[in-house]
Amino acid sequence: MLLLGTKTLTIENTTIFADHADPNQFWYLPRPVKFARRGADKRASFTFIKYKPAAVAGGAKGGGYLMFDVDLQLDPAIEQRILGKLRGIAPDQPKLSAVSFDEGTVACVALNLQGSGGTTAPDGTFKAVEKILGATIPSLDATNSATFSLVLSQEGATILEQAFEQGTTPVGVLYNLKYTGMRPALEVKITADLKRVYNHFSAALSGQYYFVKVGIEAAFESLVQNGAIKIEVTNYSSADDRAEKEKWALDFFKENLLKEWFEPTLTPGQLAGGQVTPPELPNRPTPTNPPTEPTPETPPAPTSERQPATLEITSRDPNPSPNGYTIEHSPASTGTTETLTIRGNNPTVRINGEVRSLDANNQITINIADNSQANILVEYPATTTDETFHLFFDYDKPRESGWSTSSKNYLSYLNNNPNPPDVQFSTTTSRQGITDTPGTHISGDGNQLKDWVQNRLAVPKDVTIKAHASFENDDSPEKQKFNLKLSQRRSQVAKGLILPLVTSTTETAFGHTRARDAQPQRVGDFRDRVAEITGKVISTPAAKIEAKLSRPAPITPTPTPTPTPTPRPTPTPTAGDPAIALKLKFIHQEEQKTVTLQYNRSEAVQRTYAPQGLIGLLLNDLADKRKHFVEVDLDDSFFRVFTVQLDGSIDFNRIGLKSAQVAIDYGNPNNAIDHKHADFVFEPDEPAEQKFEVFMNSTADTTYRYSVQYHFDPGSDWEGRAYSYEIPAIPTDDRTLAINPFEHLGFLEVRVVPNRIDWGVIDSIDALLSYQSPTGWNKSKTFTFTSASPAQAWKIRLDDPNARSYQYRFIYHLKDGTKQESELQTTETSAIALNDPFEGALDIQFIPLFTPGSLRMMFIDVRYDDPVNHYHREERLELSGTSTAPIPLRLALKDRTKRSFQYRLTVVKDNQLRQSAFVSTEETLIGVSDVI
């Protein structure tokens, strides 16, 4: 075993230890920290990779990896030089070996992060190095190798590359190793001249009856000083070590001498003739009952005493630990079984490296023998909780016009610069949203959302997206559809912002149902104009506690020396009879013995060795740095993906469409390897967006073919040639395929709207519409209108979206029993105004001029005569006494030049009926009052 102490050497900047037994064996502490070398060419094990993503949409960034092996090995040339110098020391051929390490750890420090394998950069900090992967314990063999891989952000890869190029030192490796060595042997020689020692103590004992322990210690110190006792320390490591060993030797000799004090070769103060005593004094009375000498008691043999075990927390990561994370020790009252209670969430406990299970009380028992210890490691996983990010929008944003996932409007949201502007979306100040879901809640703009996903969400980054619209007190089917589509667009924006950064997403659009069903109901609340993204964030970080539970060796108490018997007291002299003081006689005896004691003791201790080195310095060891730095473009042609985004944002109900089926073919159909086929179905309840995604074929084709089948509902209002249509395959290279039925089929919706009609003359009107297709089929429709009829619509599905011409005519049924027909008209308009057949009309307005409430009622009688055309009209209008609005009357004319008519007023007031005469006029604005 290697020997610590004065024989330690430093040769070629390397620490060399001698062996405790073999004078030809030497041990060295390996150095320096350097790259491990592999293979026949001894290439340094170091690789730096930086990469850029295949696509940057949605904020995807590049990054890098730094991978390397380090070890601790002595250079062979230095080893030979050391052996050469040891040949002058060793008696025979010297042997040189590396120190064997008992245990140890290894860590990496790189820019912003320090730790062993598995260390992750904390949230909320600049992350040049995102994670350290690799070793926590070196190999602990002849090389003590350790492997690391650093996960770098885009910024970290750039910093490290430039730092390496300029020869700086941004990355280092730290070892912490423990090895066992033999302490310098305790070699002490004690030489004592017992003649001088006994003379010294005999004089003292003859001159006094009691001898105090302090006096003994002082006497021993004096004997050392005057040379009666000599102490020689032949092996020590320092001046302090020598002084400590001299003190130990003196104490050792003193204890042994005191044990032998009453059993020397010649007893001090005692001659062969007996102890000398002074003569008796005259007149000294003899005591009646002289006290007897007490018999000394023999003390019991000392027994060893077991010491209590103690718990020592050696490290915490983080420090302090999260609230409630700790180790509690319940000392054993008897025996060696100790109990530990582990506090905290889901701990994993290792005792001397072995995983141990906790009982129901989170407790574990450990047997700690005398003079032993147990190393304890408790690891806690990180815990997570829900957090919701509220991404707000303006009332009707994003707008539907021209919307798709390839539109400029959509892309402007992904760039965090909506066009047209969206004030709520662009607000970076956090606002309180609806907090129905558990967990914490925050808000912000698009960039803040991406930062939240990238830097705050826990891995795996699984999120749910719930999109809503505000309730505006309108629950009509049209408004429900509008708000559902609005919330779908908001969900698309949220998904597009975070898609490259998350592991998975689940999206749901709710329209305004949440606000409508709330209690109390929320109307026009901006907090419902939102996409809510919920994911898991770390609530308690991962933690680690290291501790040591140890019990020292038993203590053997020092035996209590047998007390000196109390001497018989001298009788008290008679009063007036003075005592004569006697001078004790110095007793001299010969003790010629010289004692030599030698003591040897050795013990093993554990020491720490912490070599370290910086990567910048180690990089100089690379023979060709270009072989160790790799740049990767993830847009590899072999892995290049051909993607078509299918957008089926169709208003199915508006055109009576049940489903649209799309078939896509990519590559040559005759080449089974290169040809890819997929079918997609779009229905009202299915997602509006789907994706065709395959690897590019060997010829890197960018075109594909697609065909569509449209299936319509026979129960809808739409008429057409058929209920299913198949569109032949169409070649295209458009990566965003919008499924648009209006591109392949026509949808003609004609509304016939009653307009200027004198229902006083006309009983009913028939509207006859007809369509003739260029392919030969035709459809017709007849609507009948009366004075109570609203506008009516004809919906017809066309094979050709451009063939929109149709014909119409009207048949008027007059109240006199006759009928008139209009001419046949051809048009492409979507609305027809239905008017009466007359050439002109009188549009008369009777305007009340009386004070409201001044009369009960007024009647207006109107006459019109056209004898030439045999046309006569009589109409009566009624006004209440509170009317203020004008009363209209339309009189159709067969002769537009004959515009004269008559009117008469009848007023009911004050229980009277007053009537005016008929007045002839051609004016169409007539004021009426209660003055007749």
Protein Blocks (a to p, Z undefined) as FASTA:
>chain_A
ZZedjkbcceehiacdddfklmkbccddddddddddedjkopacddddddddfbfghhia
cdddddddddddddfklmmmmmmmmmmmpmbdcdddddddfbdcddddehjagcdehiac
dehiacfblbdcdjfbdfkianopacddddddfklmmmmmmmmmnopafbccdddddddd
ddddddddddddfklmmmmmmmmmmmpmbdcfklmmmmmmmmmmnopaccddfbdfbfkl
mmmmmmmmmmmmmmmmmmmmmmcfbdghiafkopadddddehiacdfbacdddddddddd
ddddddddddddfbdcdddddehiacdddddfbhjbdcdddedehiacdeehiacdddfk
opacddddehiacddddddddddddddddddddfklccfehpafkbfklmmmmnopacdd
dfklmpmbdcdddfkbgcjdddddfklmmmmmmmmpccddddddddddddehiabfklmm
mmmmmmmmmmmmmmmmmmmmmmbdcdddebjmlmmmpccddehiaklmccdddddddfbd
cddddddddddddddddddddddddddddddddehiacddddddddddddfbdcdddddd
dddddddddddddfklmmmmpmblmlmcccddfkbfklpccdddddfbdcfklnopabdc
ddddedjfklmklpccddddddfkbcfbdcddddddfkopabdcddddddddfkbmbdcf
blbdcddddddfbfbdcddfklmpccdddddddfbdcfklpmbdcdddddddfklpacdd
dddddfklccdddddddfblklmcccdddddddfkopacdddddddfbfbdcdddfbfbd
cddddddfbdehiambdcdddddddfknopacdddddddfkbcbdcddddddfblklmcd
cddddddeehiacdddddddfbfbdcddfbZZ
